[in-house]
Amino acid sequence: MARVVVDVMLKPEILDPQGQAVLTALPRLGVTGIVSVRQGKRFELEVDGEADADALARIERLASSVLANPVIEDYVVRVEPVPAQSR
């Protein structure tokens, strides 16, 4: 079993109202020194078998068609180790 992670973020030129709301709230919470916040999504996909080139290609297609909107979002597909308790 393998874990493939897809991180999705709005492109830098796209306004991020959720990130802006968090940034505005931080001083009220006593947090200082943060100058920017961008909010994103993380998808963890457990793959039966190895995360080989074929599996990663399928996940890449899934990411570009379902998990992310490539017009306004960037995404990164990467393999992560599976924690021992998940095996």
Steps between C-alpha positions, in 0.01 A plus 500: 500500500617853423375844593486767233431857608355770276544854633279758330550877535346798329738651246688799644311749283158377622344678798479271807216630721537219756872566536429872531238435773751292697767768459258765628407286804855421611573831679174463696632163615830651610698363206742747346766489231289320236479702179314260269271197522391278209244226560507173306385139487681173568381166365651172625443204272588149615608294197468122491851386413791721406481862392658418164500716187158367390337572838653848512381574146143399598518722809640786292196473268270484804664808651468705182139402433336451842714612794619833360379762258815562292367836381528651849691239704845342495554151635788274594487118504748324727551164669520489880603212725206316654509513882549159665155507670329546159653187344 
